[in-house]
Amino acid sequence: MTKRVILLEEGTAEMKGLMGSKGADLAELILAGWSVPAGFAVTTECCREFCTRLGHLTGEGEEEIVNAIRHLEQQTGKFFGHSENPLLLAVRTDQDQDRTSSASTQSLLNVGLNDVTVEGLARQTGDRLYALQCYLDYLKEYGQLVYAIPSEFFTEISSHVKGQDEAELELTITELKYLIEAKGRNPFPQDVQIQFKEAIRAVHHSQRIKASRSQDEIMRKPYYISSEQSAPVLIQTMMHGTCGNLSGTGTIYTRNLLTGKRGVTGQYVPTGNASQTDHGLERLRNDEPELYARLLEIGSQLETRKGEVQEITFLIESGVLYVAQTQPARLSSTATLRSNVDFVHEGLITKEDALLRIQPAHITEVLKHYTDSRKEESIGNLPTQIQPVTNAECPASKNNLGSPSSSDLQLLLEWADEVKELTILANADRPQDAMTARKLGAEGIGLCRTENMLLSPARLPFVQKMILADSESERRRGLERLLPMQQSDFEQIFEAMDGYPVTIRLLDLPLHELLPDQGVLEKRREWLQAEEQQESKDHQNELEELERVIRRVSELHESNPTPGQQACRLSTVFPEIVDMQLEAIFRAAVKGIRQGWWVRPEIMIPQIGHVHELQEMRDLVDHVADQVLGEEKRHCHYKVGAMIEAPRAALTATHIARQADFFSFGADELTEKTFGYSRQEAEKRFLQRDKDSRKVTNNPFHVLDTEGVGQLVEMAVVQGRIRKPYLKTGICGENIVDLESITFCHRIGLDYVSCLPEQIPYARISAAQAAIKGQREGAIRQNADISTIA
């Protein structure tokens, strides 16, 4: 027989599937001997009957709920809908709140209040003002949740209410009822049974709307939760904490919400003393140490069992402590990091559990705090804030910023490094990027984009002069100016990455981006031709040179520049550029070796489409290395690899692997070519529109497209390792550091991912999470196989 309703005293910790986590927690507290307001859980299946049958239950469901309410009446001596001694109910979702969202858990309190029962509540509490205020609050909550009336309408009416005058409260209550009837197209129901059914339906439905009630946002995937994911509804008797002198209500948190420091915080409001909110908990500790000690004991027990910071709503009625609700507390990022590390040290959770709880926002927020606190310092000082600490120092001691969060963070990153299998490298275009990346935990450089070095304002004129030269000798003179600049860059990067690999991508730009703007040149020519001083020698020389440059630009112009002369194909037109870059790399390597650094250059050939292109480039690399390295070649174990950015390269990976020491997949470029559109135009014109209409789940430039692009990557990895079993493989891009993408990279056996320096900390965490989940899923499958065999 299907259970639709479960009384709290009948529940157990193992019944979370039926009762929900909060209901099961309260049931466990009852079994442990703690006082809990009487209540019951309405299972998800029963809640669905409310929603699918327009508020009508089957006979069995109706009978079970009626019996449950009667049971509450027997336990409390109060009666639902009674004019003299009314039973009021709290109706809450049992779904854990989203701690990354600002939306609060949806609930309705004081269900059963109407024009008659409010007078009964006034007699029960001896405070008619309080009863009227409860009724006013209930009308606001009911109108917003049941009728979806925006809160601003209620605020406009009730904002002037001070709560000190009965006549004023009565008038406002009447106005709110008129508002509900006008906006909700139905009067507020005085029938408490209708209120109760609508409350269950509305609370259950609210679980499907995480952050907004607008119709447009309700249907978007980030906010929508299917009915299979929804949770039961928890019903409890309302206890107002207003009986006797030793009464009140409050909420405590087992650790500080902002810092995560151990110790109870919160508030307690004694009966009739709303002004005591700030110091009420301290007063309770001083005046009633036994009750306060019981609160601490409850918090300690719940933390021990859950391994999470707890939020405990409680009330005291005539000297008796009741636990109304428990749930995980919503913490700041700093508090999340610190509390999880503390829980590991206290033996409540494992390191793996702590790592799985970390989200991108936690690390981003903490690092942003560090950056903001050092705005006047260079980013090179950032790593002083996350220097390694010993277990003894963390989390109790403070770092030199006066905050413990950087030491938690560091310890969590160290734990991540212990379990992750993917190596985390950095994209770096400047020596400063490499220094920052290393100090943030990068294990090398996975992508050094040399074109960004050459296109700086100080260097671009030399590049253009070299490109536009009419002869090889003129081009080489221009390159002689660029060579020491490039060499200096590489020397600094090798020094920053001493002992770690540095993957340097040779020039990867289409030719048209290296040329001056032809329109600007032609305007300059028109101006010179119009000048009167045509006989001036300098004037005439400039005009002649300008004519030559325009002619040369026209010769090099491409009608369709995107797939034209770029990357490895550009070197066939201007081989001197690649010669210069390779010479700069190996000269820097020689200097580094002689200064005692362990130099590990990995030279990456971009835009490979055919194995012959890689073979030609590899021969050139080896030739320049022989010339420049000389005797130091035995100390410089360089590698040559292919950047897989074209679908054909992925499809012919078996052949390309013959000439490659490693594969590096360019996620952004491969995504563009696989989808067939440019990132800039796609994001500007139609990707956002597709997202709004739910045509595309994720922007493939933000999250790796594992179904299409990912399949090309996996195929290439498999094929490449057929040819070379120990072929090193990795991926570069901004869209590969989310957990889903990194989990995919882990699953297909990539060796590394390379990301922006600021993404490194979370990439390390994500890689650990992927490894932990993979191990646990493997263990589950293995156990299932054993059970099947048995």
C-alpha positions in Angstrom: 0.0 0.0 0.0 1.4 3.4 -1.0 2.0 5.8 1.9 0.8 9.3 1.1 1.1 10.8 4.6 3.8 10.1 7.2 3.6 11.4 10.8 6.9 12.8 12.1 6.9 10.4 15.0 6.5 7.4 12.6 9.4 8.5 10.4 13.1 7.5 10.5 16.3 8.8 9.1 16.1 6.2 6.3 12.8 7.6 5.0 14.2 10.6 3.2 12.9 9.4 -0.1 9.3 9.6 1.2 9.5 12.3 3.9 12.3 14.5 2.5 15.5 15.4 4.2 13.9 18.0 6.6 11.1 15.7 7.6 13.5 12.8 8.2 15.8 15.0 10.3 12.9 16.1 12.5 11.8 12.4 12.8 15.3 11.5 13.9 15.3 14.3 16.5 12.0 13.0 17.9 13.5 9.5 18.2 16.5 11.0 20.0 14.2 12.5 22.6 14.0 16.2 21.4 10.8 18.1 21.4 9.5 18.9 17.9 6.2 20.6 16.9 3.8 17.9 15.9 3.5 17.4 12.1 3.5 15.1 9.1 5.0 14.9 5.6 2.9 14.8 2.5 4.7 12.7 0.0 5.6 13.9 -3.5 3.1 11.5 -5.0 0.3 12.9 -2.9 1.3 16.4 -3.7 1.2 15.7 -7.4 -2.4 14.6 -7.0 -3.2 18.1 -5.8 -1.5 19.6 -8.8 -2.8 17.2 -11.5 -6.3 16.9 -10.2 -6.8 20.6 -9.7 -6.8 20.3 -5.9 -8.9 17.2 -5.7 -7.5 14.0 -4.1 -8.4 10.4 -4.4 -10.5 9.1 -1.6 -7.5 7.4 0.1 -5.3 10.5 -0.1 -8.1 12.7 1.3 -8.7 10.3 4.2 -5.0 10.1 5.1 -4.6 13.9 5.3 -7.8 14.3 7.3 -6.6 11.6 9.7 -3.2 13.3 10.0 -4.8 16.7 10.9 -7.0 14.9 13.5 -3.9 13.4 15.0 -2.4 16.9 15.3 -5.6 18.1 17.0 -5.3 15.2 19.5 -1.7 16.0 20.2 -2.2 19.8 20.7 -5.7 20.0 22.1 -6.4 22.6 19.3 -8.8 22.2 16.3 -8.3 23.3 12.7 -10.7 26.1 11.9 -12.1 26.3 15.5 -13.2 29.8 16.5 -12.1 29.6 20.1 -9.1 27.3 20.1 -7.7 27.2 16.5 -5.0 24.9 15.2 -2.8 26.8 12.8 -0.3 25.1 10.4 3.0 25.8 8.8 3.2 24.4 5.3 6.8 24.3 3.9 8.6 22.7 1.0 11.0 20.0 2.1 13.4 20.8 -0.6 16.9 22.1 0.5 17.3 25.7 -0.4 19.7 26.6 -3.2 22.6 28.1 -1.3 23.9 29.8 -4.4 20.6 31.7 -4.9 19.2 34.6 -3.1 15.7 33.1 -3.2 14.3 32.0 0.1 12.5 28.7 0.7 8.8 29.0 -0.1 6.5 28.4 2.8 3.2 29.5 4.2 2.9 30.1 8.0 -0.3 30.3 10.0 -2.4 28.4 7.5 -6.0 28.4 9.0 -6.2 32.0 9.9 -9.3 33.8 8.9 -11.6 36.5 10.2 -12.9 34.2 12.9 -9.8 32.2 13.9 -7.7 35.4 14.3 -9.8 36.2 17.3 -9.1 32.7 18.7 -5.4 33.2 18.2 -5.7 36.5 20.1 -7.3 34.7 23.0 -4.7 31.9 22.9 -1.8 34.4 23.0 -3.4 37.1 25.0 -2.2 39.6 22.4 -4.6 40.8 19.8 -2.1 43.1 18.1 0.2 40.1 17.6 -2.7 38.0 16.2 -3.7 40.7 13.7 0.0 41.1 12.6 0.1 37.3 12.0 -3.0 37.6 9.9 -1.7 40.5 7.9 1.6 38.7 7.2 -0.3 35.5 6.2 -2.4 37.4 3.7 0.7 38.8 2.1 2.4 35.4 1.9 -0.8 33.7 0.6 -1.4 36.3 -2.1 2.2 36.1 -3.4 2.5 32.3 -3.3 -1.0 31.1 -4.2 -2.1 33.9 -6.6 1.4 35.0 -7.8 0.6 38.6 -7.0 3.9 40.6 -7.0 5.2 41.6 -3.6 5.3 45.3 -4.4 1.5 45.5 -4.4 1.4 44.3 -0.8 4.3 46.5 0.2 2.6 49.6 -1.2 -0.4 49.0 1.1 1.3 47.8 4.3 4.4 50.0 4.3 2.9 52.6 6.5 1.7 50.1 9.1 3.5 50.5 12.4 1.8 47.5 14.1 0.9 49.5 17.2 -2.8 50.2 16.5 -5.5 47.5 16.2 -7.8 49.7 14.0 -4.9 50.4 11.6 -4.1 46.7 11.3 -7.8 45.8 10.8 -8.1 48.4 8.0 -4.9 47.1 6.3 -6.1 43.5 6.5 -9.3 44.6 4.7 -7.3 46.4 2.0 -5.2 43.3 1.5 -8.2 41.1 1.1 -9.6 43.5 -1.6 -6.2 43.4 -3.3 -6.2 39.6 -3.4 -9.7 39.5 -4.9 -8.8 42.1 -7.5 -5.4 40.8 -8.6 -6.0 37.1 -7.9 -9.5 37.1 -9.4 -10.7 35.2 -6.4 -11.5 36.3 -2.8 -9.3 35.2 0.0 -10.9 31.9 1.2 -12.3 31.9 4.7 -12.7 28.1 4.5 -9.6 26.7 6.2 -9.8 23.4 4.2 -9.5 25.3 0.9 -6.6 27.3 2.4 -4.8 24.1 3.3 -5.2 22.5 -0.1 -4.2 25.6 -1.9 -1.2 26.0 0.4 0.0 22.5 -0.4 -0.5 23.0 -4.1 1.3 26.3 -4.2 4.2 25.3 -2.0 4.8 22.1 -4.0 4.6 24.1 -7.3 7.0 26.7 -5.9 9.8 24.1 -5.8 9.8 24.3 -9.6 10.6 28.0 -9.6 14.0 28.7 -8.1 14.4 32.4 -8.4 11.6 34.2 -10.2 7.9 34.1 -10.7 7.9 35.8 -14.2 6.4 33.5 -16.8 9.4 33.9 -19.1 11.9 32.9 -16.5 9.8 30.0 -15.2 10.3 28.2 -18.5 14.1 28.7 -18.7 16.2 25.7 -17.8 18.4 27.4 -15.1 15.2 28.0 -13.1 13.1 25.0 -13.9 13.0 21.8 -11.9 11.0 18.8 -13.2 8.4 17.1 -11.1 10.7 14.2 -10.7 13.1 16.4 -8.7 10.5 18.0 -6.5 10.3 17.1 -2.8 7.6 16.4 -0.3 5.7 19.1 1.7 6.2 19.3 5.4 3.2 20.2 7.6 3.7 21.3 11.3 1.6 22.9 14.0 2.3 26.6 14.5 3.8 27.4 17.9 4.1 31.1 18.6 6.3 31.1 21.6 3.9 33.4 23.4 2.7 31.4 26.4 4.2 32.4 29.7 7.2 34.5 30.7 9.8 32.0 29.5 8.9 32.0 25.9 10.1 33.2 22.6 11.3 32.3 19.1 14.7 32.3 17.4 17.2 30.9 14.8 20.7 29.8 15.5 23.6 28.9 13.2 26.2 26.4 14.3 29.0 28.5 12.8 29.5 32.0 11.7 27.8 32.6 8.4 30.5 35.0 7.1 33.7 33.5 8.4 32.8 29.8 9.1 34.4 30.1 12.6 33.1 27.5 15.0 30.6 28.8 17.5 26.9 29.4 17.7 25.5 32.7 16.2 21.9 33.8 15.6 19.1 35.6 17.3 16.3 35.0 19.9 13.3 37.2 20.4 11.7 36.8 23.9 7.9 37.1 24.0 6.9 40.8 23.9 10.4 42.1 23.3 10.9 42.5 19.6 13.7 45.0 20.3 15.8 42.2 21.9 16.6 40.7 18.5 20.3 41.6 18.7 21.0 40.5 22.2 18.3 38.0 22.9 20.5 35.0 22.4 23.0 36.4 24.8 20.2 37.0 27.3 19.0 33.4 26.9 22.5 32.1 27.5 22.8 34.2 30.7 19.3 33.7 32.1 18.6 30.1 31.0 21.9 28.3 30.7 20.3 24.9 30.6 18.1 25.7 27.6 21.0 27.4 25.9 23.1 24.3 26.5 20.4 22.1 25.0 20.5 24.3 21.9 24.3 23.8 21.6 23.8 20.1 22.0 21.3 19.9 19.2 23.6 21.9 16.9 26.6 19.7 17.8 24.6 16.5 17.1 23.3 17.7 13.8 26.7 18.9 12.6 28.2 15.5 13.6 25.6 13.6 11.7 25.4 15.9 8.6 28.9 17.3 8.4 27.4 20.7 7.4 26.8 24.0 9.1 23.2 23.9 10.4 20.4 26.5 10.6 18.1 25.6 13.4 14.7 27.4 13.9 13.5 26.9 17.5 10.9 28.2 19.9 10.5 28.2 23.6 7.0 27.8 25.0 6.5 27.9 28.8 10.1 26.8 29.4 10.0 23.9 26.9 12.5 24.0 23.9 11.1 22.9 20.6 13.0 22.5 17.3 10.8 23.7 14.5 13.1 23.1 11.5 16.7 22.3 10.6 18.5 22.7 7.3 21.9 23.5 5.9 22.9 27.1 6.4 23.5 29.5 3.6 27.1 30.5 3.9 29.5 33.1 2.4 32.2 31.7 0.2 34.8 32.2 2.9 32.7 30.4 5.5 32.1 27.5 3.1 35.8 27.0 2.5 36.7 27.3 6.2 33.9 25.2 7.6 34.5 22.3 5.1 38.2 22.3 6.0 37.3 22.3 9.7 34.9 19.4 9.2 37.7 17.4 7.6 40.0 18.1 10.6 37.2 17.2 13.0 36.6 13.9 11.3 33.1 14.6 10.2 33.7 14.4 6.4 36.5 13.3 4.1 38.7 15.5 2.0 36.9 14.2 -1.0 33.5 15.3 0.4 34.9 18.7 1.1 36.2 19.1 -2.4 32.9 18.1 -3.9 31.1 20.9 -2.1 33.2 23.7 -3.7 31.6 25.7 -6.5 33.2 28.2 -8.9 31.6 31.1 -7.1 33.3 30.2 -3.8 36.8 30.5 -5.3 36.0 33.5 -7.6 34.6 35.4 -4.6 37.5 34.7 -2.4 40.1 35.6 -5.1 38.1 38.7 -5.9 38.3 39.8 -2.3 42.1 39.3 -2.4 42.4 41.3 -5.6 40.2 44.1 -4.3 42.2 44.3 -1.1 45.4 44.8 -3.1 44.2 47.1 -5.8 47.1 49.4 -5.5 49.6 46.5 -5.7 50.5 44.5 -8.8 49.0 41.2 -9.4 52.4 39.7 -8.8 51.8 40.2 -5.1 48.6 38.0 -5.2 50.4 34.7 -4.4 51.6 36.0 -1.1 48.0 35.7 -0.1 47.9 32.0 -0.8 51.2 30.8 0.4 51.3 27.1 1.4 50.5 26.5 5.1 50.8 23.4 7.2 47.8 21.5 8.6 48.7 22.9 12.0 48.4 26.4 10.7 45.0 25.9 9.0 42.4 26.9 9.7 43.0 28.5 13.1 45.9 30.8 12.2 45.6 33.8 10.0 47.7 34.7 7.0 49.4 38.0 6.4 46.1 39.4 5.2 44.5 38.9 8.5 41.9 36.4 7.1 42.0 32.7 7.3 40.1 32.1 4.0 43.3 32.2 1.9 44.9 29.3 4.0 41.6 27.2 3.6 41.6 27.8 0.0 45.3 26.8 -0.2 44.7 23.6 1.8 41.7 22.7 -0.4 43.9 23.2 -3.5 46.6 21.0 -2.0 44.0 18.3 -1.4 42.7 18.7 -4.9 46.3 18.2 -6.3 46.5 14.9 -4.3 43.6 13.3 -6.1 43.3 15.0 -9.5 44.6 13.2 -12.5 44.5 16.0 -15.0 47.5 18.4 -15.1 46.4 22.1 -15.0 48.4 24.4 -17.3 48.0 28.1 -18.1 47.5 30.2 -21.2 50.1 32.9 -21.0 51.0 35.6 -23.5 53.3 37.7 -21.3 56.0 36.9 -18.8 53.8 38.5 -16.1 51.0 36.0 -17.0 53.4 33.1 -16.5 54.5 34.4 -13.1 50.9 34.8 -11.9 49.9 31.4 -13.3 52.7 29.6 -11.6 52.0 31.1 -8.2 48.3 30.2 -8.6 49.3 26.6 -9.0 49.8 26.1 -12.8 52.0 23.2 -13.6 53.3 24.7 -16.7 52.3 26.8 -19.8 49.9 25.0 -22.1 49.5 27.8 -24.6 51.9 30.7 -25.2 50.4 32.8 -28.1 53.3 34.4 -29.8 51.1 36.5 -32.1 49.9 38.5 -29.1 53.5 39.3 -28.3 54.2 40.5 -31.9 51.0 42.6 -32.2 51.8 44.9 -29.3 51.9 48.6 -30.3 55.7 48.7 -29.9 56.3 45.7 -32.1 53.6 45.8 -34.8 55.3 48.5 -37.0 58.4 46.2 -37.2 56.2 43.3 -38.1 54.4 45.2 -40.9 57.7 46.6 -42.2 59.0 43.1 -42.5 55.9 41.7 -44.1 55.8 44.6 -46.7 59.5 44.3 -47.6 60.2 43.6 -51.3 63.2 41.2 -50.6 64.3 38.6 -48.2 67.2 40.7 -47.0 64.9 43.5 -46.1 62.6 41.2 -44.3 65.5 39.7 -42.3 66.6 43.2 -41.3 63.2 43.8 -39.8 63.2 40.5 -38.0 66.6 41.3 -36.5 64.8 44.1 -34.5 62.1 41.6 -33.3 64.4 38.8 -32.4 65.8 40.2 -29.1 62.3 41.2 -28.0 60.9 37.7 -28.5 64.0 36.2 -26.9 63.6 38.3 -23.8 59.9 37.2 -23.5 60.9 33.6 -23.6 63.7 34.0 -21.2 61.4 35.4 -18.6 58.8 32.7 -19.1 61.4 30.0 -18.9 62.6 31.5 -15.6 59.1 31.7 -14.2 58.4 28.1 -15.2 61.7 26.6 -14.2 61.2 22.8 -14.3 57.8 23.0 -15.9 56.8 22.6 -19.6 56.3 25.8 -21.7 54.2 25.2 -24.8 54.9 27.9 -27.4 52.6 28.2 -30.3 54.2 29.7 -33.3 52.6 32.6 -35.1 48.9 31.8 -35.6 47.3 34.8 -37.4 45.8 35.2 -40.8 47.9 37.4 -43.0 45.3 40.2 -43.3 45.6 40.9 -39.6 49.3 41.7 -40.0 48.8 44.2 -42.8 48.1 47.9 -42.5 44.6 49.2 -43.3 44.5 49.8 -47.1 41.8 52.4 -46.8 43.9 54.5 -44.4 46.8 54.2 -46.8 44.8 55.4 -49.8 43.4 58.4 -47.9 47.0 59.4 -47.0 48.0 59.1 -50.6 45.1 61.3 -51.7 46.1 63.9 -49.2 49.8 63.9 -50.4 48.7 64.1 -54.0 46.6 67.1 -53.3 49.3 69.0 -51.5 50.9 72.0 -53.4 54.4 71.2 -52.4 54.8 68.5 -55.0 58.4 69.5 -55.7 59.5 68.8 -52.1 62.0 65.9 -52.1 60.8 64.5 -48.7 57.2 64.9 -49.9 57.9 63.0 -53.1 59.8 60.3 -51.3 56.9 59.6 -48.9 54.5 59.4 -51.7 56.6 57.0 -53.6 57.0 54.8 -50.6 53.3 54.9 -49.9 52.6 53.8 -53.5 54.9 50.9 -53.0 53.2 49.9 -49.7 49.8 50.1 -51.2 50.9 48.0 -54.2 52.3 45.4 -51.8 49.2 45.3 -49.6 47.1 44.8 -52.8 49.3 41.9 -53.8 48.9 40.2 -50.4 45.2 40.9 -50.1 42.9 37.8 -49.7 39.3 37.9 -50.9 38.3 35.3 -48.2 40.9 35.8 -45.4 39.5 33.6 -42.7 40.8 30.2 -44.0 43.7 31.7 -46.0 47.4 32.3 -45.3 47.7 31.8 -41.6 49.5 29.6 -39.0 51.7 26.9 -40.5 50.7 27.9 -44.1 51.9 31.5 -43.5 55.4 30.1 -42.9 55.5 28.8 -46.5 55.1 32.4 -47.7 57.2 34.1 -45.0 59.5 31.4 -43.6 61.7 34.0 -42.1 59.1 34.8 -39.4 59.2 31.2 -38.1 63.0 31.1 -38.3 63.1 34.2 -36.1 60.7 32.7 -33.6 62.5 29.4 -33.4 65.8 31.1 -33.0 64.4 33.3 -30.2 63.1 30.2 -28.4 66.3 28.2 -28.6 68.5 31.2 -27.8 66.4 31.8 -24.7 66.7 28.1 -23.8 70.5 28.2 -24.1 70.7 31.2 -21.8 68.3 29.6 -19.3 70.3 26.3 -19.3 73.5 28.2 -18.6 71.9 30.0 -15.7 70.8 26.7 -14.2 67.2 26.6 -15.1 65.5 23.4 -16.3 64.1 24.5 -19.6 61.3 22.5 -21.2 60.1 24.1 -24.5 57.3 22.4 -26.3 56.8 23.9 -29.7 53.3 23.8 -31.1 52.5 24.0 -34.8 49.1 25.6 -35.2 46.3 24.9 -37.7 47.6 21.6 -38.9 45.4 20.1 -41.6 47.7 17.5 -43.2 50.5 15.4 -41.8 52.9 16.8 -44.4 52.5 20.3 -43.0 53.6 19.1 -39.6 56.5 17.1 -41.1 57.8 20.2 -42.9 57.6 22.3 -39.8 59.2 19.6 -37.6 62.1 19.4 -40.0 62.5 23.2 -39.7 62.4 23.1 -35.9 65.0 20.4 -35.7 67.3 22.3 -38.2 67.1 25.6 -36.2 67.6 23.7 -32.9 70.8 22.0 -34.3 72.2 25.4 -35.3 71.3 27.4 -32.1 71.6 24.9 -29.3 74.9 23.3 -30.2 76.3 21.4 -27.2 73.4 22.5 -25.0 71.0 20.3 -27.1 71.6 17.4 -24.7 70.2 19.5 -21.9 67.2 20.8 -23.9 64.7 18.0 -24.5 62.3 20.0 -26.6 59.1 18.6 -28.1 57.2 19.3 -31.3 53.4 18.9 -31.4 50.3 19.7 -33.4 47.5 22.0 -32.4 44.3 20.2 -33.5 42.0 23.0 -34.6 40.7 21.6 -37.9 38.2 18.7 -38.0 40.3 17.0 -40.7 43.3 17.0 -38.3 41.1 15.2 -35.7 39.9 12.7 -38.3 43.4 11.9 -39.5 45.0 11.9 -36.0 46.6 8.5 -36.6 48.8 9.9 -39.4 49.5 13.2 -37.6 50.7 11.3 -34.5 53.6 9.9 -36.5 55.2 13.4 -36.5 53.8 14.7 -33.2 55.1 14.4 -29.7 51.8 15.8 -28.4 48.4 16.9 -29.4 46.8 20.2 -28.2 43.2 20.7 -29.0 42.2 24.3 -29.6 38.7 24.3 -28.1 37.6 27.7 -29.4 38.9 27.3 -33.0 37.7 23.7 -33.2 34.3 24.7 -31.9 34.0 27.4 -34.6 35.0 25.1 -37.4 32.8 22.2 -36.2 29.7 24.4 -35.8 30.6 26.4 -38.9 30.3 29.9 -37.5 32.5 32.5 -35.9 32.3 33.0 -32.1 32.0 36.8 -32.3 29.1 36.8 -34.8 27.3 33.8 -33.3 27.3 35.3 -29.7 26.2 38.7 -31.0 23.5 37.6 -33.3 21.8 34.3 -32.5 23.3 32.3 -29.6 21.7 34.4 -26.9 18.4 34.2 -28.8 18.6 30.4 -29.0 19.3 30.3 -25.3 16.1 32.3 -24.5 14.0 29.9 -26.6 15.7 26.8 -25.2 17.0 25.7 -28.6 20.6 25.4 -27.4 21.3 24.2 -23.9 24.7 25.8 -23.5 26.8 28.3 -25.4 29.5 26.0 -26.9 32.0 28.8 -26.4 31.3 28.7 -22.6 30.8 25.0 -22.1 32.5 22.4 -24.2 30.2 20.8 -26.8 30.8 17.2 -25.7 28.3 15.8 -28.3 30.0 17.2 -31.3 33.4 18.9 -30.7 34.0 16.5 -27.8 33.5 13.5 -30.1 36.2 14.8 -32.5 38.6 15.2 -29.5 37.9 11.8 -28.2 38.3 10.2 -31.6 41.6 11.9 -32.2 42.9 10.9 -28.8 42.1 7.2 -29.4 43.5 7.3 -32.9 46.7 9.1 -31.9 47.4 6.7 -29.1 46.9 3.8 -31.4 50.0 5.1 -33.2 51.7 6.3 -30.0 50.4 4.8 -26.8 52.0 7.4 -24.6 51.1 10.4 -26.8 50.6 13.5 -24.6 47.2 15.1 -25.2 45.6 18.2 -23.8 43.1 21.0 -24.6 43.2 24.8 -24.4 40.4 27.2 -24.2 38.2 29.3 -22.1 35.3 26.8 -22.3 36.9 23.9 -20.6 37.0 24.8 -16.9 33.5 24.1 -15.9 32.9 20.8 -14.1 31.0 19.2 -17.0 33.8 19.9 -19.5 36.6 18.9 -17.2 34.8 15.7 -16.3 34.6 14.9 -20.0 38.3 15.6 -20.4 39.1 13.4 -17.5 36.9 10.6 -18.8 38.5 10.4 -22.3 42.0 10.4 -20.8 43.5 13.8 -21.7 46.7 14.6 -19.8 46.1 18.3 -19.3 43.8 21.2 -19.7 45.1 24.8 -20.2 43.1 27.8 -19.1 43.4 31.5 -18.2 45.6 32.2 -15.1 42.6 33.4 -13.1 40.8 30.1 -13.8 43.5 27.9 -12.5 42.3 27.5 -8.8 38.9 26.3 -9.8 40.3 24.2 -12.6 42.3 22.3 -10.0 39.2 21.8 -7.9 37.1 20.7 -10.9 39.8 18.2 -11.9 39.7 16.7 -8.4 35.9 16.6 -8.4 36.0 14.8 -11.8 38.5 12.2 -10.4 36.5 11.7 -7.2 33.2 11.2 -9.1 34.8 8.9 -11.6 36.2 6.7 -8.7 32.9 6.6 -6.9 30.9 5.8 -10.0 33.4 3.1 -10.9 33.0 1.6 -7.4 29.2 1.7 -7.7 29.3 -0.1 -11.1 31.7 -2.7 -9.7 29.5 -3.4 -6.8 26.5 -3.7 -9.1 28.4 -6.1 -11.3 29.3 -8.2 -8.2 25.7 -8.2 -7.1 24.5 -9.3 -10.5 27.0 -12.1 -10.7 26.1 -13.2 -7.2 
